[in-house]
Amino acid sequence: MSDIPTGSISIEDLENVQITIGKVVGAIEKKASDEGIEVGPTPKPGISTLRDWDYKLLSRYQPVYTPVCDQCCYCTFGKCDLSGNKEGACGINMEGHQAREFMLRVITGAAAHAGHGRHLLHHLIHLHGRDHPIDVGPSNLLAPNIQAVTGIKPETIGDLEEVMDYVEEQLTQLLATVHAGQEGSAMDFESKALHGGMLDHVGMEVSDIVQISCMGMPKSDPEAPLAEIGMGCIDSTKPVLLVIGHNVAGVTNIIDYLNDHDLSDKVELAGLCCTAIDMTRYQMDKGGKPYAKIVGSLAKELKMIRSGVPDVIVVDEQCVRADVLAESKKLSIPVITTNEKIMYGLPNRTNSSPESIIEDLSSGREAGALILDYDLLAEVSTELTIKMSKIRDEMGIKALPNEEELREIAARCVQCGACEMDCPDNLPIMAAMKAGAEGDFTKFEYLHDKCIACGRCDQACPKEIPILNIMEKASQKLIREEKGYMRAGRGQISDPEIREEGVNLVFGTTPGIIAMVGCSNYPDGTKDLYTVADEMLKRNYIVLMSGCSAMDLGMYKDEYGQTLYEKYPSKFLAGNLINVGSCVSNAHITGAAIKVAAIFAQRQVAGNYEEIADYITNRIGAVGVAWGAYSQKASSIATGCNRLGIPVVVGPHGSKYRKALIGKPYDEDTWKVYDARDGSEMPIPPSPEFLLTTADTIEELLPMLAKNCIRPSDGNLGRMIKLTHYIEMSQKYLGQMPDDWYKFVRGETDLPIAKREELLKILEKDYGWEIDWKRKKIISGPAMKLDISSQPTNVKRLCKEGC
Amino acid sequence: MADEFPFEISPMFEGERIRKEGMYVELAGPKSKGFELVRAVEMGEVEDGKFTLIGPDIQDMEEGSRHPLAMIYKIAGELVEADLESIVERRNHEFQNYIQGLMHLNQRYDIWLRISKDAVNKGMTSFEQIAKAIMMLFKNELSFIEKVEAIYITDLDEIEKEIGNATEIYKARDERTRNLHDEDVDTFYGCTLCQSFAPTNVCVVSPDRVSLCGAINWFDGRAAAKVDPEGPQFAIPKGELIDAESGEYTGINEAAKKLSSGEYDRIKLHSFFDCPHTSCGCFEVVGFYIPEVDGIGWVDRDFPGTAPNGLQFSTMAGQTGGGKQVIGFLGIGIHYFRSPKFIQADGGWNRVVWMPKLLKDKVYDDIPEEIRDKVATEEDVADVESLKAFLKERNHPVLERWVEEEEEEVPEEEKAPGTLPQAGFAVPQMMQAANFMPSMPMMSGGGSGGVRIVLKNAKVSIDKVIIKKED
């Protein structure tokens, strides 16, 4: 066998020979033409392909940088001080470096999702074969992001390999530009960041499509089941197996093992972060009740470990704390790593026998193991959990201090303030300590809700007070009551759903789509999410959730004891609340926008990214909110939305992105587009006002959301409803009429119906508009007129020929 | 803002539900009586803004009690006419729900209202406040209303006196709607509301054809065009009748040409094949031609399975939309099944061969009796072959269309089973016979077609050979 040489060989006799051709150049175009689909001008765009589009966006929404650090420390020519317009050793300036740093964050996030997607794809092709069909629900457009970007219309999971090849190649090209001494233009780094964000949505889509198709996850299912969530729903009397991370591949083997061995009611399987979301989707496409329970988002990770409840911890990849092993060791919890991205220095036991691994881990000889074979993982983790539960019981593991100790520890505090300085939210820890020393721990309960359990306070304390443990112990009652429901991720929005909602979108009775994405660390605790979602849902917006935000939303209940997931239906309809799924399911949010363009305007999707983005920019009133933005993935998701013209608001922590993309409402020249009917210029309202910006409080956020759902192509009813919500929320939350509401008025029918007369009076008096009072009509004043048939576009080539 | 009322008015309260515990008073509803009625009258018969209450007011009602309620609005104006009454009446439902603390369900004599305790505590103590708010909204939204007056009745005897009259009016209205056909009017309405999303679509709304989305009927179009003749709904003068059967009018053709920027110059209202109406994206049902039986199938959004042609709703819908005339597919609103002119150019119901069960049930009463059991559903047939058999067995009228073809088809069918497998097996045989002519069954994708490569003086280069032990 090993005698085959490289180089030319001649074969004497060909008999029963099979020639497999891996790749045919030009195959996309050929396949598409065979199927009667045209491919647009930009299949598999390179870094420069969509640059013109990016520059169009960036000329209206200019980057604003607020660097936290004035230096560049990327190479040993430096570090270089870039303050005061100085250039670094490689010639880069502050703007260029900030844009580069941002791009690096974006491609880091994109790589996390793409790496995840590639891993799942390998794994599931190995299990199901390349020809396993893609099945994500009753849709014609199965992979909107993939099709729009690459031009490939995948039908089997094998077809996704070529898509991943493309994403990986582009990410490599982007990463290469970070090297010292290359790109000097901040604008081009911004364009590259947008490219990376777009790639992220392709990578995410691959990940979720392949797992939905192969793992029996809900397929565009509005009736996806409700899953239990919260630290309080974990039954700690049973052996508890805790899984943490984002990649559910190995966990599915654990679930199968538990089912096959009749252990499902004997072992408590709990999850943190997106692995938890995805394990409640596993095999739920035919309905049923998810067996696995969700502890919560990344912010519950340290709290859950420190509670001492888990008997074994299994981690996979992405949002997993780097100190899981160190923390677990202290409480005799064995840790199993299962993915090459996280190995914690543990020995690779993939080829060991289950018995020997269980023996080594249960005896404490080893703190953990790396196991890359999932059947082995399933057996070892389950059996070890059962064994460890007994052992840890007998050892009398005590995780948290008792009441008496609490007081003593609190009394050690010298009120130096180091903890508060290091707390990302500057929580009032000192005051809680002071009260605690006197036996009053209620202040810690308040902290518990707002704390994201990053553990930096523990590190900062010169007296080595385990602050997090005190908080957790003091909040035991609250934690026991932490029980909620989250609707299991439903996957894509199906084509028929988009059609059904079409009437509302066209009439404007759905004032907009709000996508709440990203990680924890909200400025005022997780309740913020509930307040925002509830307000928008009451106002008939469609609210889409994903990832950590989707989990955190399920933790709050109304006065009737219902979570929002129980209160609001979950179709893609006005006033509905949808959980698309885990972090990688975010691709379905942009996917829904692409579908609107494909379905209502019959825009060609394949390889036609710019035209689709242009359509979305001018027509689809969607705004993303990353209220607690935290990870690099959140920035790549947001940037991918941006390239499609979907604006994103981040919370105060998101300002650490150090960048915003903000329009200038006062600069009228930037608020113009072409009318595709004849290529003439037409003015548009200044909305969305930004592509990326920050809000400090939800009071500021809510009116902002309403305003930025306004689009140039709104009909009068739609504009009237959007304007109503903008004015109402501004009055409700900021106590005043917004100062720019009149800019969105094209005629009297755009005015909120209940306030029409009053607003006409203001327009006449304060803005000098002419009103025909008999007919209650505006005669003159508006900067633009309502023409429902106008076809706003930013792209000249899309205008009718001859113009 | 809106300080004159002790309550908020906003579309955000539309979905507000008032539960029993939070309810101050219940009005009309299944356990009481009531109705709502809008009447178009002469200018002289209305005193603008006047409110009359017959019976007790909110403040006189006991907490937790139930009372009857009738609401009558008289409207007048130069453009006001009886045909607009139902449109204004429907707004009463919508606008009352805008009021915080007021819940309005159903319509006509089925109305059911609740007022919340919170609202009463905040000062909603009189029906006059509600009526004034509604009258204000009527005039703001529907500018053809120049004068409006409201009469609310909470006295049971008075309501019983009036309710018969109201029922008569509803009946007469329904009668008019049912009996109003394309030939009875000289104006149709165009709707371009969709163009904000589907740039080239134009809906033509006639008495016998509602908009594709099902949301705009001829009366809605008429009302909207009166409010704003230059708005997204506008009059299309019918023009000359070209063909009554297919519903072709010069006025529509002219409008089509203008509104599609020259893309289309003929639209026939009731035709499936020839110059059909364009389809936007929101259509509820897609019709599709099944050539094998020369019939038309219909599939709706909610049907998750595949139609006899092997395609799903979403696949066919994908070919249909975008404001284009697509021959062989047609998007419609469910209401159109109820039209007496339903695709009459192409045989109407006599051409309909398949529908999903739930859709068929929904429109069952509108299917002509003699066809009802001849339209197959997914419960009857799975594919075109079984559909054929079903239609034959039930003697579907579409059979008349394929008598001649059938004779030709039968021998072909008999031939087919014999020849097909042979063709399939021929491939490997050929491979062995011809020297150095390997053909590749692997690439043939299930027996048909495939690629045959002739290798002569060829070089095969392989990038990488991976040698793996077999598992």
Interface residues (C-beta under 8 A of the other chain):
Chain A: M1 S2 I4 S8 I11 L14 V17 Q18 I19 T20 P138 S139 N140 L141 S494 D495 P496 I498 R499 E500 G502 V503 L505 V506 F507 K538 R539 N540 G575 V596 A598 I599 F600 A601 Q602 R603 R619 A676 R677 S713 D714 G715 N716 G718 I721 T724 H725 I727 E728 Q731 T749 I753 A754 K755 R756 E757 E758 R775 K776 K777 I788 S789 Q791 K800
Chain B: M1 A2 I9 S10 P11 M12 E14 G15 Y98 A133 M136 L137 K139 N140 E141 S143 T192 L193 C194 Q195 S196 F197 A198 P199 C213 G214 A215 D228 G231 P232 L259 S261 C280 G281 C282 F283 E284 R301 D302 P304 Q312 F313 S314 T315 A317 G318 G321 G322 G323 K324 F436 P438 M440 M442 I453 L455 K459 V460 S461 V465 I467
